Amino acid sequence: MYCYLETESHDPAYNLAFEEYCLQKLTQYNKILLLWQNANAVIIGRYQNWQNEVDEEAVRRLGVKVIRRSTGGGAVYHDLGNLNYSFITPAPDLATLNLATVAAPLLSALQKMGIQATAQGRNDIVLDGRKISGTAQSLRRNRLLHHGTLLFDSDLTMLDTVLRTDPTKLISKGVKSVRSRVVNIKEHLGWEISLSEFWQQLLSALPSMTKVILNQSQLAEIRQLAAAKYASPDWNQGQEPPGTLSCSKRFPGGKVEVNLSIAKGRIQNLKISGDFLGLVPISVLEQALIGLPYEKDSAAAILATLPLNLYLGDISAAEFISCLFSYSN
């Protein structure tokens, strides 16, 4: 049985801190479900370069917050026409981990409601071929966080206004814009319904659950985490990538960007970014490569000893090496 919590907030920094607290601290609960909403915000993936994903002038002019989440994947736009969900469960066998498996409870609930959504590709949930949800996962201490969006009645014109979408991604999807690729669930319903009613119907269609309310001490910890991490410019904007060499490539498993500096034939500094769907922090992989001779054989030998899928999702060692050793000054 799931335990169910609501954040009772529309602040994206607080909501992401609430989610992290549940993942890291509420280990007494085997399965957790959160449903929550953010006011106008761009939520960027854990490993993305802020400057590449967001139209800085547009978000400032429109009062849209930009917050970095703890999972990989690409940037998404949130508003109060959007319902977000988070499932926290024991980690499954990673060899069988896929979107259809982790999204099964949500897909089943939507189908019970007459919404024939399906999993597609590496992280999309679609309705009649158009995206209604982008998803991502992270793994912490044998607990899996799977979360995503549900576009119900969102202002989709904002997507092309506030997001800077990589043209190679649109080409890979066969579309001209982000807006043309997505659709609101409400457009496909044969009946009139508010988002709050949709929220309650979704809850009724999901597996049985018990509601949990956090105490004031727990909520204070969440507020502290929100202020220290998710509202921090250091976290949200990140630091300038190090080094003088850079490469960016898109693969079926996502985009990879590598920035590095070389001194005396060795990798002196390294930053890996992109919208790949890694499950654990990329810093371990970065540290494993720093100090190595800048040679393909040396990198390949280290990569062979690491669970690369945990760091880079579906990006293969050969693909990553092709990026690491194909740079522009």
C-alpha positions as CSV (number, residue, x, y, z in Angstrom):
1,M,0.0,0.0,0.0
2,Y,1.2,3.5,-0.8
3,C,1.3,6.3,1.7
4,Y,0.1,9.6,0.1
5,L,1.3,13.1,0.7
6,E,0.5,16.6,-0.6
7,T,2.9,19.5,-0.4
8,E,0.2,22.1,0.0
9,S,2.4,24.6,-1.8
10,H,2.9,25.9,-5.4
11,D,6.5,27.0,-4.8
12,P,8.8,24.8,-7.0
13,A,11.8,25.1,-4.7
14,Y,9.8,23.9,-1.7
15,N,8.0,21.2,-3.7
16,L,11.3,19.7,-4.9
17,A,12.7,19.8,-1.4
18,F,9.6,18.1,-0.1
19,E,10.1,15.4,-2.7
20,E,13.7,14.9,-1.8
21,Y,12.9,14.8,1.9
22,C,10.4,12.0,1.3
23,L,12.9,10.1,-0.7
24,Q,15.8,10.4,1.7
25,K,14.1,10.6,5.1
26,L,10.7,8.8,5.0
27,T,12.3,5.3,4.8
28,Q,9.7,3.9,7.2
29,Y,7.2,3.9,4.3
30,N,7.7,1.2,1.6
31,K,5.9,3.1,-1.1
32,I,5.1,6.8,-1.4
33,L,3.0,8.9,-3.8
34,L,3.1,12.6,-4.0
35,L,0.8,14.8,-6.2
36,W,1.7,18.4,-6.4
37,Q,1.6,21.6,-8.5
38,N,4.1,24.4,-9.3
39,A,3.3,27.9,-10.2
40,N,5.0,29.2,-13.3
41,A,8.4,27.6,-13.5
42,V,10.9,26.0,-15.8
43,I,12.3,22.8,-14.2
44,I,15.6,21.9,-15.7
45,G,17.3,18.5,-15.6
46,R,20.0,17.8,-13.1
47,Y,22.8,17.8,-15.6
48,Q,21.7,20.5,-18.0
49,N,23.5,23.8,-18.7
50,W,21.0,26.5,-17.5
51,Q,22.1,28.9,-20.3
52,N,21.4,26.4,-23.0
53,E,17.9,25.5,-21.9
54,V,16.2,28.8,-20.9
55,D,15.4,32.1,-22.6
56,E,16.8,34.3,-19.8
57,E,15.0,37.4,-21.0
58,A,11.7,35.7,-21.3
59,V,11.7,34.1,-17.9
60,R,12.7,37.4,-16.3
61,R,10.0,39.3,-18.1
62,L,7.3,36.8,-17.4
63,G,8.2,36.1,-13.8
64,V,9.0,32.4,-14.4
65,K,11.2,30.7,-11.8
66,V,14.0,28.4,-13.0
67,I,14.7,25.5,-10.7
68,R,17.0,22.5,-11.2
69,R,15.6,19.2,-10.1
70,S,17.5,16.2,-8.8
71,T,16.8,13.9,-11.8
72,G,18.2,13.8,-15.3
73,G,16.3,14.5,-18.5
74,G,15.3,17.7,-20.2
75,A,13.7,21.0,-19.2
76,V,9.9,21.2,-18.7
77,Y,7.5,24.1,-18.1
78,H,5.1,23.9,-15.1
79,D,2.1,26.0,-14.3
80,L,-1.2,25.5,-12.4
81,G,-2.7,23.7,-15.4
82,N,-0.1,21.0,-14.8
83,L,-0.3,18.2,-12.2
84,N,3.0,16.6,-11.1
85,Y,3.4,13.1,-9.6
86,S,6.2,11.4,-7.7
87,F,6.4,7.6,-7.0
88,I,9.0,6.5,-4.4
89,T,9.4,2.7,-4.2
90,P,12.0,0.1,-3.5
91,A,14.4,-0.1,-6.4
92,P,13.5,-2.8,-8.9
93,D,16.0,-5.0,-10.6
94,L,18.0,-2.5,-12.6
95,A,18.4,-4.9,-15.5
96,T,14.6,-4.8,-16.0
97,L,14.1,-1.1,-15.2
98,N,12.2,0.6,-18.0
99,L,9.6,3.3,-18.4
100,A,6.7,0.9,-18.9
101,T,7.4,-0.8,-15.6
102,V,7.9,2.2,-13.4
103,A,5.0,4.1,-15.0
104,A,2.6,1.1,-14.8
105,P,0.6,2.4,-11.8
106,L,0.0,5.8,-13.4
107,L,-0.8,4.3,-16.8
108,S,-3.3,1.9,-15.3
109,A,-5.0,4.7,-13.4
110,L,-5.3,6.9,-16.5
111,Q,-6.7,4.0,-18.5
112,K,-9.3,3.3,-15.8
113,M,-10.3,7.0,-16.3
114,G,-10.8,6.4,-20.0
115,I,-7.5,8.1,-20.9
116,Q,-5.6,5.7,-23.2
117,A,-2.1,6.9,-22.5
118,T,0.9,4.7,-23.2
119,A,4.7,4.8,-22.5
120,Q,6.8,5.8,-25.5
121,G,10.6,6.1,-26.0
122,R,13.0,6.7,-23.2
123,N,10.8,8.9,-21.0
124,D,7.5,10.0,-22.6
125,I,3.9,9.2,-21.8
126,V,1.8,9.9,-24.9
127,L,-1.9,10.2,-25.8
128,D,-2.8,9.6,-29.5
129,G,0.9,10.0,-30.3
130,R,1.5,13.4,-28.5
131,K,3.2,13.9,-25.3
132,I,1.3,14.5,-22.1
133,S,4.0,13.6,-19.6
134,G,7.8,13.7,-19.4
135,T,9.3,11.5,-16.8
136,A,12.7,11.0,-15.0
137,Q,14.1,8.7,-12.3
138,S,16.8,8.8,-9.7
139,L,18.2,6.1,-7.4
140,R,19.1,6.8,-3.8
141,R,20.0,4.0,-1.3
142,N,18.0,1.3,-3.0
143,R,15.0,3.6,-3.4
144,L,13.7,4.7,-6.8
145,L,12.1,8.1,-7.4
146,H,10.0,8.1,-10.6
147,H,8.4,11.4,-11.3
148,G,6.8,13.4,-14.1
149,T,4.4,15.9,-15.3
150,L,0.8,15.5,-16.4
151,L,-0.3,18.2,-18.9
152,F,-3.9,18.7,-18.1
153,D,-4.8,22.3,-19.0
154,S,-1.4,24.0,-19.2
155,D,-0.5,27.1,-21.2
156,L,1.4,25.4,-23.9
157,T,2.2,28.6,-25.8
158,M,4.7,29.2,-23.0
159,L,6.8,26.3,-24.0
160,D,8.3,27.9,-27.1
161,T,8.6,31.2,-25.3
162,V,10.7,30.2,-22.2
163,L,12.5,27.1,-23.4
164,R,15.5,27.0,-25.8
165,T,15.1,23.6,-27.4
166,D,18.1,21.9,-29.0
167,P,17.2,21.7,-32.8
168,T,18.8,18.2,-32.9
169,K,16.2,17.0,-30.4
170,L,13.3,18.3,-32.5
171,I,14.8,16.7,-35.6
172,S,15.1,13.4,-33.7
173,K,11.5,13.6,-32.8
174,G,10.4,14.6,-36.3
175,V,8.7,17.9,-35.1
176,K,9.2,21.6,-35.7
177,S,8.6,22.8,-32.1
178,V,8.1,21.7,-28.6
179,R,4.5,23.0,-28.8
180,S,3.6,20.8,-31.8
181,R,4.8,17.7,-29.9
182,V,2.7,18.1,-26.7
183,V,-1.0,18.1,-25.9
184,N,-3.2,18.8,-22.9
185,I,-5.2,15.9,-21.6
186,K,-8.3,18.1,-21.3
187,E,-8.4,18.4,-25.1
188,H,-8.9,14.7,-25.4
189,L,-11.7,14.2,-22.9
190,G,-15.2,13.9,-24.0
191,W,-16.5,15.7,-20.9
192,E,-15.9,18.9,-18.9
193,I,-13.8,18.5,-15.8
194,S,-11.6,20.8,-13.7
195,L,-8.1,20.1,-12.7
196,S,-9.1,19.6,-9.0
197,E,-11.7,17.0,-10.2
198,F,-9.2,15.3,-12.4
199,W,-6.8,15.2,-9.4
200,Q,-9.4,13.5,-7.2
201,Q,-10.4,11.0,-10.0
202,L,-6.8,10.1,-10.5
203,L,-6.4,9.4,-6.8
204,S,-9.4,7.2,-6.8
205,A,-8.1,5.2,-9.8
206,L,-4.6,4.7,-8.2
207,P,-3.8,1.8,-5.9
208,S,-5.2,2.1,-2.3
209,M,-3.3,4.4,0.0
210,T,-3.1,6.0,3.4
211,K,-2.7,9.8,3.7
212,V,0.3,11.0,5.7
213,I,0.7,14.5,7.2
214,L,4.2,15.6,8.2
215,N,4.7,17.4,11.5
216,Q,6.1,20.9,12.0
217,S,9.6,19.7,12.7
218,Q,9.7,17.8,9.4
219,L,8.2,20.7,7.5
220,A,10.9,23.0,9.0
221,E,13.6,20.7,7.6
222,I,12.0,20.9,4.2
223,R,11.9,24.7,4.3
224,Q,15.6,24.7,5.2
225,L,16.4,22.3,2.4
226,A,14.4,24.4,-0.1
227,A,16.3,27.6,0.9
228,A,19.7,26.0,1.0
229,K,19.5,24.0,-2.2
230,Y,16.6,24.4,-4.5
231,A,16.3,28.2,-4.1
232,S,20.1,28.7,-4.4
233,P,21.6,30.2,-7.6
234,D,24.6,27.9,-7.1
235,W,22.4,24.9,-7.5
236,N,20.0,26.3,-10.1
237,Q,22.4,28.0,-12.4
238,G,25.5,25.9,-11.7
239,Q,29.0,27.0,-12.5
240,E,30.6,27.7,-15.8
241,P,31.8,24.4,-17.4
242,P,35.6,24.1,-16.8
243,G,38.2,23.7,-19.5
244,T,38.8,24.9,-23.1
245,L,37.7,21.8,-25.0
246,S,34.1,21.0,-25.6
247,C,31.9,18.6,-27.5
248,S,28.1,18.1,-27.7
249,K,26.4,15.2,-29.4
250,R,22.9,13.8,-29.4
251,F,22.3,10.0,-29.3
252,P,19.1,7.9,-29.0
253,G,19.6,7.9,-25.2
254,G,19.9,11.7,-25.0
255,K,22.3,14.6,-25.4
256,V,25.8,14.6,-23.9
257,E,28.0,17.6,-23.5
258,V,31.6,17.3,-22.3
259,N,33.8,20.2,-21.3
260,L,37.3,19.5,-20.2
261,S,40.8,20.8,-19.9
262,I,44.0,18.9,-20.6
263,A,47.4,19.4,-18.9
264,K,50.5,17.4,-19.7
265,G,48.5,14.9,-21.7
266,R,46.1,14.2,-18.8
267,I,42.5,15.2,-18.1
268,Q,42.8,18.0,-15.6
269,N,39.2,19.0,-15.3
270,L,35.9,17.6,-16.6
271,K,32.2,18.4,-16.6
272,I,29.6,16.2,-18.1
273,S,26.1,17.6,-18.8
274,G,23.1,16.9,-21.0
275,D,19.5,15.5,-20.8
276,F,20.5,11.9,-20.4
277,L,18.6,9.9,-17.8
278,G,21.2,8.9,-15.3
279,L,20.0,7.5,-12.0
280,V,22.9,8.6,-9.7
281,P,25.1,11.7,-9.5
282,I,27.4,12.1,-12.4
283,S,30.2,13.4,-10.2
284,V,31.5,9.8,-9.5
285,L,32.0,9.3,-13.2
286,E,33.7,12.7,-13.6
287,Q,36.1,12.0,-10.8
288,A,37.0,8.6,-12.2
289,L,38.2,10.2,-15.5
290,I,40.0,13.2,-14.0
291,G,43.8,12.5,-13.9
292,L,43.7,9.9,-16.6
293,P,45.9,10.1,-19.8
294,Y,43.8,11.7,-22.5
295,E,43.7,8.5,-24.5
296,K,40.8,6.4,-25.7
297,D,42.2,3.2,-24.4
298,S,42.6,4.6,-20.9
299,A,39.1,6.0,-20.8
300,A,37.6,2.8,-22.2
301,A,39.4,0.7,-19.5
302,I,38.0,2.8,-16.7
303,L,34.5,2.9,-18.2
304,A,34.5,-0.9,-18.4
305,T,34.8,-1.1,-14.6
306,L,31.8,1.3,-13.9
307,P,28.0,0.7,-14.1
308,L,27.8,3.3,-16.8
309,N,24.0,3.0,-17.2
310,L,23.6,4.4,-13.7
311,Y,25.4,7.5,-14.7
312,L,24.4,8.0,-18.3
313,G,21.2,6.0,-18.8
314,D,21.1,4.6,-22.3
315,I,24.3,6.3,-23.5
316,S,26.8,3.6,-24.3
317,A,30.5,3.6,-23.6
318,A,31.3,3.9,-27.3
319,E,29.0,6.9,-27.7
320,F,30.4,8.6,-24.7
321,I,34.0,8.1,-25.8
322,S,33.1,9.4,-29.3
323,C,32.0,12.7,-27.5
324,L,34.9,12.8,-25.1
325,F,37.5,12.5,-27.9
326,S,35.7,14.6,-30.5
327,Y,35.9,18.2,-29.4
328,S,36.1,21.8,-30.8
329,N,38.3,24.5,-29.4
